[in-house]
Amino acid sequence: MPAEHIEATLRVTRADGATDPELSSLRRRLDQLADPGAGMLPGESLTPLPDLPRLAELPEPEDPRDLLDRVAVVKVNGGLGTSMGLTAPKSLLQVKPGNSFLDVLAAQVLGVRERHGTRLPLLLMNSRTTREPSLAALDAYPALAQQDSLPRDFLQGREPKLRADDQMPVQWPADPSLEWCPPGHGDLYTALAASGTLEALLDAGVRWLFASNADNLGAVVDARIPAWMAATHAPFVMEAVRGTAADRKGGHLALRDGQVVLRETAQVPKGDATFTDVDRWRYYNSNNLWIDLEALRALQVEQPGGPDLPLIVNRKTVDPRDPDSTPVLQLETAMGAAIGEIPGARALEVPRTRFAPVKTTDDLLVVRSDAYELTGDGRMEPTFTGPGPVVTLDREHYKQLPDLERHFPRGAPGLRSARSLRVDGPVTFGAGVQIEGDVHLTGPMTVPDGEVLS
């Protein structure tokens, strides 16, 4: 990438109000863009991880309240759920009757506070578009505002989208807001420092930060993990799950030259078919991360832009709703990739109950079904045994939320006894439909009320 293009991008970003840590992080991504092989992780350069320590084997701390008083929770909440056709914060989407993601997250935090008598602050990492409606939704929980003057949120950064042809900042007069994009959730580390939130947390006596995606309803605070970090002096811990067929496109862990690394889809060279081998790689990133804030502050003295994370180039159009608009590059990083960049970082195997993300309408249908029950303290308890149901809905008819709800007007079918449900073509489900074992339906058709499919 020519130096004048780098400077032009930095100049536009500086004029938008970016701080020095944000500019330092952006410059690093722009430098990486100049190297087509930057961040690539071919399968032949990696080896599988040996067995990881398991959460189930960690002892319960003697005084969980003392530990939890030094923990804060951050939920990554910058997304609008555009992949499902949403224009509002994804976290406001209803996942169980009367309960959005944010309602469930609030119940989880308040449940831990009540159970252990601890303060446990909750912060959202918002974008400019999610901030106002998300905080308004949390106003329904006044107790969440009582957290020793700590903020309820902080903003992730933003940067220019780059034209794919010449890598200059794109211009889109029809809607200038579309000229900007977030730099991925790897911006967590930079945003904590740039917003002053890192220092505010440390000043308030917070030592460990538990960060996870707002759409992962299994990410509940567990005092055994900060206790383990304190005992082992681990500066960073990633919760990892054993891979299943549902994870074959997710980020997996591996060893490169003895160092644990995270490999995402965008880091796989063309023609490398090893990425989807869940039996070989075994461990997958849940994006539930625990961070020692003192270690993070020390690291950022040396690296003001935060950990040196691998670049992910996301190719889109400037208007994501218009496939004929200008092709652009969005430069992103993944927050879990810090496991390969922070000396002493570790991974911990956790049960899949701690990993219930909702990325697609497939996932949403499972969570809305009887495969999960929502407890009063916000825990999403699986009702199935084994790896759980895998739902595959064809993209043409079910990708957008309105399409999903049109085909399931009476709610999700029962899935607790299902291994898999695949639906191709338009199929409308009646009330009380039950799926057992492996079921494949091809529309057009209507499934009557109360039907049991097996």
Summary of the structure (lengths in Angstrom):
residues: 454
radius of gyration: 22.0
end to end distance: 55.9
largest distance: 65.1
contacts: 1519
relative contact order: 0.15
helix: 33%
strand: 26%
